[in-house]
Amino acid sequence: MSLDKKEKNLNHLINKLDSLSLTYSQPNYEIEKIRSEKNEILLQKKELEKKNQELLREHKYLKEKIKNFKFDEKKRVQLEENFNQEIEELSQETENLVLEIEKWQT
């Protein structure tokens, strides 16, 4: 069930509790019990909304960290590839120099 649907259902329940206390002639203790339940539900709703906001912030933060890790990893791989390429080039140059030296020696 989506968050919007849950919130809509919760608001519907709160409104229903309000109308119950206003429409029926009930003893005062029942009206107070309904009000108390309504207040408790509202409090729970606020707490859940707060937790949801915290989770959204944390999700955004973690998403950004993952993005940064991926960027750093890509950079590291590129540096490693460049380093390997340079080693390969140096190795080739060394081999060529060795061949040149051998030519000069003969």
VMD Tcl script that builds the backbone (N, CA, C; Angstrom):
set m [mol new atoms 318]
animate dup $m
set s [atomselect $m all]
$s set {name element resname resid chain x y z} {
  {N N MET 1 A 0.862 -1.172 0.000}
  {CA C MET 1 A 0.000 0.000 0.000}
  {C C MET 1 A 0.906 1.233 0.000}
  {N N SER 2 A 0.580 2.161 -0.867}
  {CA C SER 2 A 1.429 3.347 -0.973}
  {C C SER 2 A 1.229 4.277 0.222}
  {N N LEU 3 A 2.243 5.111 0.420}
  {CA C LEU 3 A 2.211 6.058 1.528}
  {C C LEU 3 A 1.027 7.020 1.393}
  {N N ASP 4 A 0.762 7.478 0.182}
  {CA C ASP 4 A -0.359 8.401 -0.031}
  {C C ASP 4 A -1.690 7.743 0.330}
  {N N LYS 5 A -1.821 6.493 -0.065}
  {CA C LYS 5 A -3.066 5.793 0.232}
  {C C LYS 5 A -3.224 5.573 1.739}
  {N N LYS 6 A -2.115 5.237 2.395}
  {CA C LYS 6 A -2.166 5.053 3.848}
  {C C LYS 6 A -2.537 6.359 4.543}
  {N N GLU 7 A -1.953 7.445 4.077}
  {CA C GLU 7 A -2.251 8.745 4.677}
  {C C GLU 7 A -3.724 9.107 4.441}
  {N N LYS 8 A -4.206 8.835 3.254}
  {CA C LYS 8 A -5.615 9.120 2.947}
  {C C LYS 8 A -6.532 8.306 3.861}
  {N N ASN 9 A -6.201 7.036 4.052}
  {CA C ASN 9 A -7.000 6.179 4.942}
  {C C ASN 9 A -6.947 6.678 6.379}
  {N N LEU 10 A -5.779 7.103 6.799}
  {CA C LEU 10 A -5.628 7.626 8.150}
  {C C LEU 10 A -6.464 8.893 8.336}
  {N N ASN 11 A -6.385 9.781 7.392}
  {CA C ASN 11 A -7.193 11.007 7.472}
  {C C ASN 11 A -8.690 10.692 7.464}
  {N N HIS 12 A -9.058 9.708 6.672}
  {CA C HIS 12 A -10.462 9.286 6.636}
  {C C HIS 12 A -10.883 8.762 8.017}
  {N N LEU 13 A -10.035 7.971 8.627}
  {CA C LEU 13 A -10.328 7.434 9.955}
  {C C LEU 13 A -10.440 8.552 10.983}
  {N N ILE 14 A -9.563 9.519 10.910}
  {CA C ILE 14 A -9.609 10.660 11.844}
  {C C ILE 14 A -10.913 11.426 11.673}
  {N N ASN 15 A -11.277 11.674 10.444}
  {CA C ASN 15 A -12.552 12.370 10.186}
  {C C ASN 15 A -13.739 11.560 10.680}
  {N N LYS 16 A -13.659 10.277 10.499}
  {CA C LYS 16 A -14.738 9.402 10.964}
  {C C LYS 16 A -14.839 9.455 12.485}
  {N N LEU 17 A -13.704 9.448 13.156}
  {CA C LEU 17 A -13.716 9.555 14.620}
  {C C LEU 17 A -14.310 10.885 15.064}
  {N N ASP 18 A -13.963 11.946 14.358}
  {CA C ASP 18 A -14.544 13.263 14.663}
  {C C ASP 18 A -16.063 13.237 14.523}
  {N N SER 19 A -16.516 12.678 13.428}
  {CA C SER 19 A -17.962 12.676 13.200}
  {C C SER 19 A -18.684 11.778 14.195}
  {N N LEU 20 A -18.037 10.701 14.603}
  {CA C LEU 20 A -18.652 9.832 15.608}
  {C C LEU 20 A -18.907 10.580 16.912}
  {N N SER 21 A -17.940 11.338 17.317}
  {CA C SER 21 A -18.097 12.040 18.592}
  {C C SER 21 A -19.144 13.149 18.491}
  {N N LEU 22 A -19.373 13.649 17.292}
  {CA C LEU 22 A -20.332 14.736 17.127}
  {C C LEU 22 A -21.759 14.249 16.841}
  {N N THR 23 A -21.890 13.080 16.249}
  {CA C THR 23 A -23.218 12.655 15.805}
  {C C THR 23 A -23.974 11.796 16.805}
  {N N TYR 24 A -23.259 11.049 17.575}
  {CA C TYR 24 A -23.955 10.160 18.500}
  {C C TYR 24 A -24.019 10.760 19.892}
  {N N SER 25 A -25.123 10.460 20.522}
  {CA C SER 25 A -25.197 10.901 21.914}
  {C C SER 25 A -24.648 9.766 22.768}
  {N N GLN 26 A -23.430 9.911 23.120}
  {CA C GLN 26 A -22.737 8.889 23.893}
  {C C GLN 26 A -22.348 9.493 25.238}
  {N N PRO 27 A -22.100 8.632 26.163}
  {CA C PRO 27 A -21.629 9.144 27.452}
  {C C PRO 27 A -20.277 9.861 27.267}
  {N N ASN 28 A -20.026 10.777 28.157}
  {CA C ASN 28 A -18.813 11.593 28.063}
  {C C ASN 28 A -17.539 10.761 28.029}
  {N N TYR 29 A -17.486 9.688 28.794}
  {CA C TYR 29 A -16.252 8.888 28.821}
  {C C TYR 29 A -15.970 8.258 27.472}
  {N N GLU 30 A -17.017 7.895 26.703}
  {CA C GLU 30 A -16.808 7.338 25.363}
  {C C GLU 30 A -16.330 8.420 24.399}
  {N N ILE 31 A -16.887 9.593 24.537}
  {CA C ILE 31 A -16.444 10.707 23.690}
  {C C ILE 31 A -14.972 11.017 23.982}
  {N N GLU 32 A -14.620 11.016 25.255}
  {CA C GLU 32 A -13.221 11.265 25.625}
  {C C GLU 32 A -12.313 10.151 25.123}
  {N N LYS 33 A -12.803 8.938 25.170}
  {CA C LYS 33 A -12.026 7.812 24.674}
  {C C LYS 33 A -11.782 7.976 23.173}
  {N N ILE 34 A -12.794 8.351 22.435}
  {CA C ILE 34 A -12.662 8.570 20.988}
  {C C ILE 34 A -11.689 9.712 20.715}
  {N N ARG 35 A -11.813 10.793 21.473}
  {CA C ARG 35 A -10.884 11.926 21.295}
  {C C ARG 35 A -9.450 11.501 21.601}
  {N N SER 36 A -9.319 10.726 22.637}
  {CA C SER 36 A -7.993 10.244 23.014}
  {C C SER 36 A -7.402 9.366 21.904}
  {N N GLU 37 A -8.220 8.488 21.363}
  {CA C GLU 37 A -7.759 7.639 20.258}
  {C C GLU 37 A -7.408 8.484 19.036}
  {N N LYS 38 A -8.215 9.466 18.773}
  {CA C LYS 38 A -7.954 10.363 17.642}
  {C C LYS 38 A -6.618 11.074 17.842}
  {N N ASN 39 A -6.409 11.603 19.042}
  {CA C ASN 39 A -5.154 12.299 19.328}
  {C C ASN 39 A -3.947 11.357 19.222}
  {N N GLU 40 A -4.129 10.146 19.681}
  {CA C GLU 40 A -3.059 9.157 19.578}
  {C C GLU 40 A -2.746 8.854 18.114}
  {N N ILE 41 A -3.765 8.700 17.312}
  {CA C ILE 41 A -3.570 8.444 15.878}
  {C C ILE 41 A -2.867 9.623 15.215}
  {N N LEU 42 A -3.271 10.833 15.572}
  {CA C LEU 42 A -2.619 12.027 15.010}
  {C C LEU 42 A -1.146 12.089 15.412}
  {N N LEU 43 A -0.885 11.747 16.661}
  {CA C LEU 43 A 0.494 11.728 17.143}
  {C C LEU 43 A 1.317 10.687 16.386}
  {N N GLN 44 A 0.762 9.520 16.203}
  {CA C GLN 44 A 1.452 8.468 15.447}
  {C C GLN 44 A 1.707 8.910 14.008}
  {N N LYS 45 A 0.731 9.582 13.438}
  {CA C LYS 45 A 0.885 10.072 12.073}
  {C C LYS 45 A 2.059 11.052 11.994}
  {N N LYS 46 A 2.125 11.984 12.932}
  {CA C LYS 46 A 3.227 12.957 12.943}
  {C C LYS 46 A 4.574 12.258 13.105}
  {N N GLU 47 A 4.620 11.282 13.983}
  {CA C GLU 47 A 5.867 10.547 14.199}
  {C C GLU 47 A 6.279 9.807 12.936}
  {N N LEU 48 A 5.316 9.188 12.275}
  {CA C LEU 48 A 5.612 8.470 11.038}
  {C C LEU 48 A 6.063 9.418 9.929}
  {N N GLU 49 A 5.439 10.577 9.864}
  {CA C GLU 49 A 5.856 11.565 8.864}
  {C C GLU 49 A 7.285 12.033 9.137}
  {N N LYS 50 A 7.595 12.227 10.403}
  {CA C LYS 50 A 8.946 12.646 10.776}
  {C C LYS 50 A 9.957 11.557 10.410}
  {N N LYS 51 A 9.647 10.323 10.741}
  {CA C LYS 51 A 10.538 9.208 10.402}
  {C C LYS 51 A 10.692 9.086 8.890}
  {N N ASN 52 A 9.609 9.283 8.183}
  {CA C ASN 52 A 9.663 9.218 6.723}
  {C C ASN 52 A 10.598 10.288 6.171}
  {N N GLN 53 A 10.513 11.494 6.699}
  {CA C GLN 53 A 11.402 12.571 6.256}
  {C C GLN 53 A 12.858 12.235 6.562}
  {N N GLU 54 A 13.100 11.671 7.731}
  {CA C GLU 54 A 14.466 11.272 8.089}
  {C C GLU 54 A 14.978 10.206 7.130}
  {N N LEU 55 A 14.131 9.240 6.810}
  {CA C LEU 55 A 14.522 8.189 5.875}
  {C C LEU 55 A 14.783 8.760 4.480}
  {N N LEU 56 A 13.972 9.710 4.068}
  {CA C LEU 56 A 14.193 10.330 2.759}
  {C C LEU 56 A 15.517 11.076 2.729}
  {N N ARG 57 A 15.833 11.787 3.809}
  {CA C ARG 57 A 17.126 12.488 3.884}
  {C C ARG 57 A 18.282 11.489 3.848}
  {N N GLU 58 A 18.143 10.423 4.623}
  {CA C GLU 58 A 19.199 9.412 4.659}
  {C C GLU 58 A 19.349 8.747 3.288}
  {N N HIS 59 A 18.246 8.476 2.639}
  {CA C HIS 59 A 18.282 7.878 1.300}
  {C C HIS 59 A 19.018 8.794 0.327}
  {N N LYS 60 A 18.714 10.065 0.386}
  {CA C LYS 60 A 19.377 11.037 -0.498}
  {C C LYS 60 A 20.882 11.074 -0.216}
  {N N TYR 61 A 21.239 11.092 1.067}
  {CA C TYR 61 A 22.642 11.121 1.463}
  {C C TYR 61 A 23.374 9.872 0.963}
  {N N LEU 62 A 22.773 8.698 1.173}
  {CA C LEU 62 A 23.400 7.456 0.752}
  {C C LEU 62 A 23.497 7.354 -0.767}
  {N N LYS 63 A 22.491 7.846 -1.435}
  {CA C LYS 63 A 22.509 7.860 -2.898}
  {C C LYS 63 A 23.675 8.715 -3.407}
  {N N GLU 64 A 23.877 9.847 -2.763}
  {CA C GLU 64 A 24.983 10.740 -3.138}
  {C C GLU 64 A 26.331 10.068 -2.850}
  {N N LYS 65 A 26.423 9.369 -1.724}
  {CA C LYS 65 A 27.669 8.659 -1.400}
  {C C LYS 65 A 27.965 7.589 -2.447}
  {N N ILE 66 A 26.953 6.856 -2.844}
  {CA C ILE 66 A 27.135 5.817 -3.866}
  {C C ILE 66 A 27.600 6.454 -5.168}
  {N N LYS 67 A 26.990 7.558 -5.517}
  {CA C LYS 67 A 27.384 8.270 -6.734}
  {C C LYS 67 A 28.862 8.670 -6.651}
  {N N ASN 68 A 29.275 9.194 -5.496}
  {CA C ASN 68 A 30.674 9.590 -5.311}
  {C C ASN 68 A 31.613 8.390 -5.361}
  {N N PHE 69 A 31.198 7.278 -4.747}
  {CA C PHE 69 A 32.018 6.070 -4.789}
  {C C PHE 69 A 32.186 5.589 -6.235}
  {N N LYS 70 A 31.118 5.616 -6.984}
  {CA C LYS 70 A 31.192 5.191 -8.387}
  {C C LYS 70 A 32.125 6.097 -9.177}
  {N N PHE 71 A 32.018 7.387 -8.917}
  {CA C PHE 71 A 32.891 8.343 -9.609}
  {C C PHE 71 A 34.348 8.079 -9.238}
  {N N ASP 72 A 34.615 7.894 -7.948}
  {CA C ASP 72 A 35.981 7.622 -7.491}
  {C C ASP 72 A 36.510 6.312 -8.091}
  {N N GLU 73 A 35.661 5.307 -8.140}
  {CA C GLU 73 A 36.066 4.024 -8.710}
  {C C GLU 73 A 36.376 4.172 -10.198}
  {N N LYS 74 A 35.574 4.906 -10.890}
  {CA C LYS 74 A 35.809 5.137 -12.323}
  {C C LYS 74 A 37.142 5.860 -12.526}
  {N N LYS 75 A 37.388 6.848 -11.689}
  {CA C LYS 75 A 38.643 7.588 -11.753}
  {C C LYS 75 A 39.830 6.659 -11.470}
  {N N ARG 76 A 39.692 5.824 -10.459}
  {CA C ARG 76 A 40.762 4.890 -10.101}
  {C C ARG 76 A 41.044 3.917 -11.242}
  {N N VAL 77 A 40.004 3.395 -11.853}
  {CA C VAL 77 A 40.168 2.470 -12.970}
  {C C VAL 77 A 40.871 3.168 -14.131}
  {N N GLN 78 A 40.479 4.403 -14.395}
  {CA C GLN 78 A 41.107 5.159 -15.474}
  {C C GLN 78 A 42.593 5.388 -15.184}
  {N N LEU 79 A 42.917 5.753 -13.952}
  {CA C LEU 79 A 44.320 5.933 -13.577}
  {C C LEU 79 A 45.103 4.627 -13.723}
  {N N GLU 80 A 44.493 3.553 -13.314}
  {CA C GLU 80 A 45.144 2.249 -13.424}
  {C C GLU 80 A 45.380 1.887 -14.892}
  {N N GLU 81 A 44.392 2.146 -15.726}
  {CA C GLU 81 A 44.547 1.872 -17.158}
  {C C GLU 81 A 45.656 2.737 -17.756}
  {N N ASN 82 A 45.699 4.001 -17.369}
  {CA C ASN 82 A 46.756 4.895 -17.855}
  {C C ASN 82 A 48.128 4.407 -17.392}
  {N N PHE 83 A 48.209 4.005 -16.150}
  {CA C PHE 83 A 49.464 3.508 -15.601}
  {C C PHE 83 A 49.920 2.257 -16.353}
  {N N ASN 84 A 48.989 1.333 -16.582}
  {CA C ASN 84 A 49.325 0.110 -17.319}
  {C C ASN 84 A 49.772 0.431 -18.743}
  {N N GLN 85 A 49.118 1.392 -19.352}
  {CA C GLN 85 A 49.501 1.802 -20.701}
  {C C GLN 85 A 50.916 2.389 -20.709}
  {N N GLU 86 A 51.214 3.206 -19.731}
  {CA C GLU 86 A 52.551 3.800 -19.642}
  {C C GLU 86 A 53.608 2.724 -19.397}
  {N N ILE 87 A 53.301 1.759 -18.572}
  {CA C ILE 87 A 54.232 0.658 -18.324}
  {C C ILE 87 A 54.468 -0.112 -19.620}
  {N N GLU 88 A 53.404 -0.362 -20.344}
  {CA C GLU 88 A 53.523 -1.063 -21.619}
  {C C GLU 88 A 54.402 -0.277 -22.596}
  {N N GLU 89 A 54.184 1.026 -22.643}
  {CA C GLU 89 A 54.990 1.875 -23.531}
  {C C GLU 89 A 56.451 1.872 -23.105}
  {N N LEU 90 A 56.713 1.978 -21.805}
  {CA C LEU 90 A 58.091 1.940 -21.302}
  {C C LEU 90 A 58.750 0.589 -21.587}
  {N N SER 91 A 57.991 -0.448 -21.436}
  {CA C SER 91 A 58.505 -1.786 -21.715}
  {C C SER 91 A 58.889 -1.904 -23.188}
  {N N GLN 92 A 58.053 -1.380 -24.041}
  {CA C GLN 92 A 58.334 -1.407 -25.481}
  {C C GLN 92 A 59.570 -0.564 -25.802}
  {N N GLU 93 A 59.668 0.592 -25.188}
  {CA C GLU 93 A 60.838 1.446 -25.405}
  {C C GLU 93 A 62.109 0.766 -24.914}
  {N N THR 94 A 62.026 0.119 -23.774}
  {CA C THR 94 A 63.175 -0.588 -23.223}
  {C C THR 94 A 63.603 -1.707 -24.171}
  {N N GLU 95 A 62.641 -2.421 -24.663}
  {CA C GLU 95 A 62.936 -3.499 -25.608}
  {C C GLU 95 A 63.610 -2.945 -26.857}
  {N N ASN 96 A 63.104 -1.836 -27.338}
  {CA C ASN 96 A 63.702 -1.212 -28.524}
  {C C ASN 96 A 65.125 -0.747 -28.224}
  {N N LEU 97 A 65.345 -0.190 -27.051}
  {CA C LEU 97 A 66.690 0.245 -26.677}
  {C C LEU 97 A 67.653 -0.931 -26.580}
  {N N VAL 98 A 67.184 -2.008 -26.013}
  {CA C VAL 98 A 68.015 -3.203 -25.902}
  {C C VAL 98 A 68.403 -3.689 -27.303}
  {N N LEU 99 A 67.462 -3.681 -28.226}
  {CA C LEU 99 A 67.760 -4.090 -29.605}
  {C C LEU 99 A 68.774 -3.147 -30.254}
  {N N GLU 100 A 68.640 -1.873 -30.012}
  {CA C GLU 100 A 69.578 -0.883 -30.553}
  {C C GLU 100 A 70.976 -1.096 -29.977}
  {N N ILE 101 A 71.043 -1.362 -28.691}
  {CA C ILE 101 A 72.335 -1.594 -28.044}
  {C C ILE 101 A 72.992 -2.837 -28.631}
  {N N GLU 102 A 72.187 -3.876 -28.839}
  {CA C GLU 102 A 72.730 -5.104 -29.424}
  {C C GLU 102 A 73.256 -4.857 -30.835}
  {N N LYS 103 A 72.595 -4.008 -31.590}
  {CA C LYS 103 A 73.050 -3.670 -32.951}
  {C C LYS 103 A 74.392 -2.955 -32.887}
  {N N TRP 104 A 74.518 -2.072 -31.940}
  {CA C TRP 104 A 75.756 -1.293 -31.826}
  {C C TRP 104 A 76.914 -2.161 -31.368}
  {N N GLN 105 A 76.590 -3.166 -30.608}
  {CA C GLN 105 A 77.654 -4.024 -30.070}
  {C C GLN 105 A 78.192 -5.000 -31.129}
  {N N THR 106 A 77.422 -5.270 -32.126}
  {CA C THR 106 A 77.875 -6.222 -33.131}
  {C C THR 106 A 78.529 -5.600 -34.320}
}
mol reanalyze $m
mol bondsrecalc $m
mol representation Tube
mol addrep $m
